[in-house]
Amino acid sequence: MFGSILENVRKNSPLVHNITNYVTVNDCANILLACGASPIMSDEPDDVVDITSICAGLNINIGTLNKQTISAMKIAGKTANSLNHTVLLDPVGAGASKLRTETAYQLLEEVKFNVIRGNISEIKTLASGSGSTKGVDADVADKVTEENLDEAVAFAKAFAAKAGAVIAITGAIDIVADAKKAYCILNGHPMMSSITGTGCQLSAMTTAFVAANPDQPLEAASAAVCSMGLAGEIAHKRLSPLDGNSTYRNYIIDAIYHLTPAQLEEGAKYEVR
C-alpha cells in the first residue's frame, strides 16, 4: 500500500508551494526533489495567489514568522482551499511564544487543513484551543512512549475529529491519525534529532504525498512518515566514524532519492490502532 503511494508521488510529481522558515528552506526543496515532487517557495502576499494556484499542495510552516509571512499564509491557505488543494500546517514552536501560538490559532480558524504535523507539545497547544474555548483533552505527556501510547492515540483521534484533519504527531514513536484510525510508526533513528529541519522536511514531503494521493490522506501521510524514518535508518548505516550530522542530513536526502516502493513496503514498521 505505502509503495503505491510513493509510486504516485513519482508519477504525478506534484508541485508544492512552501511558505516555510528560512532555516530549512533549502532542505525542504531538496527533500521534495528527492521524493519525486517539485518545490516552489513564495511568501510575498502579492505573489502567493498566483503561485498557490498552479500548485497541487501548500505547506505552511510557522518556524520564522513575520507580519508579511503571516499575511501570505492566510491568503495562500484560503486560495488553496478554494481550489481544493492539499494544505498542511506545521505549527513550529506553537506554545513557545504568543505570536506563534496566536498565529497557529488564527490559521486553524481561517484555513481548512488536510494535515497538521508537529511534535506532541505543539499539537497539544493547538488542541487546547484559544481564549475561553476548551479544545479536546490534551492531558497527555509531552513524550509518546509505549506506556502512554493508547492515551496518545486517543488524543490524536479526538483532535483529528475536532480539526477535520489528519494529525501527525512525530517523535520517537510517530502517530498519524484521523478520527477513526491511527498508524503508530516505529521507523527512525535517534540521530535524526541532531539535525535541524528533519521535521520541516517531513512536512514538505507529507504535503507532496497527500497531494499525489488525495483520496488516501491518512495512508499518504503515514507513508511519508515511514519514508522519512526509514531514510534516517538507511542513512545512519552509511556513516563512517568521521561523519557527523551534516553528512547525515545529506545521506537522508540521498536515501529518499533512492527509496523504492519495494524498500518502503519492506522497511515500514507500524501497527494500526
Rosetta blueprint (number, residue, H / E / L):
1 M L
2 F H
3 G H
4 S H
5 I H
6 L H
7 E H
8 N H
9 V H
10 R H
11 K H
12 N H
13 S L
14 P L
15 L E
16 V E
17 H E
18 N E
19 I E
20 T L
21 N L
22 Y L
23 V L
24 T L
25 V H
26 N H
27 D H
28 C H
29 A H
30 N H
31 I H
32 L H
33 L H
34 A H
35 C H
36 G L
37 A L
38 S E
39 P E
40 I E
41 M E
42 S L
43 D L
44 E L
45 P H
46 D H
47 D H
48 V H
49 V H
50 D H
51 I H
52 T H
53 S H
54 I L
55 C L
56 A L
57 G E
58 L E
59 N E
60 I E
61 N E
62 I L
63 G L
64 T L
65 L L
66 N L
67 K H
68 Q H
69 T H
70 I H
71 S H
72 A H
73 M H
74 K H
75 I H
76 A H
77 G H
78 K H
79 T H
80 A H
81 N H
82 S H
83 L L
84 N L
85 H L
86 T E
87 V E
88 L E
89 L E
90 D E
91 P L
92 V L
93 G L
94 A E
95 G L
96 A L
97 S E
98 K H
99 L H
100 R H
101 T H
102 E H
103 T H
104 A H
105 Y H
106 Q H
107 L H
108 L H
109 E H
110 E H
111 V L
112 K L
113 F L
114 N L
115 V E
116 I E
117 R E
118 G E
119 N L
120 I H
121 S H
122 E H
123 I H
124 K H
125 T H
126 L H
127 A H
128 S H
129 G L
130 S L
131 G L
132 S L
133 T L
134 K L
135 G L
136 V L
137 D L
138 A L
139 D L
140 V L
141 A L
142 D L
143 K L
144 V L
145 T L
146 E L
147 E L
148 N L
149 L H
150 D H
151 E H
152 A H
153 V H
154 A H
155 F H
156 A H
157 K H
158 A H
159 F H
160 A H
161 A H
162 K H
163 A H
164 G L
165 A L
166 V E
167 I E
168 A E
169 I E
170 T L
171 G L
172 A L
173 I L
174 D E
175 I E
176 V E
177 A E
178 D L
179 A L
180 K L
181 K L
182 A E
183 Y E
184 C E
185 I E
186 L L
187 N L
188 G L
189 H L
190 P H
191 M H
192 M H
193 S H
194 S H
195 I L
196 T L
197 G L
198 T H
199 G H
200 C H
201 Q H
202 L H
203 S H
204 A H
205 M H
206 T H
207 T H
208 A H
209 F H
210 V H
211 A H
212 A H
213 N L
214 P L
215 D L
216 Q L
217 P H
218 L H
219 E H
220 A H
221 A H
222 S H
223 A H
224 A H
225 V H
226 C H
227 S H
228 M H
229 G H
230 L H
231 A H
232 G H
233 E H
234 I H
235 A H
236 H H
237 K H
238 R H
239 L L
240 S L
241 P L
242 L L
243 D L
244 G L
245 N H
246 S H
247 T H
248 Y H
249 R H
250 N H
251 Y H
252 I H
253 I H
254 D H
255 A H
256 I H
257 Y H
258 H H
259 L L
260 T L
261 P H
262 A H
263 Q H
264 L H
265 E H
266 E H
267 G H
268 A L
269 K L
270 Y E
271 E E
272 V E
273 R L
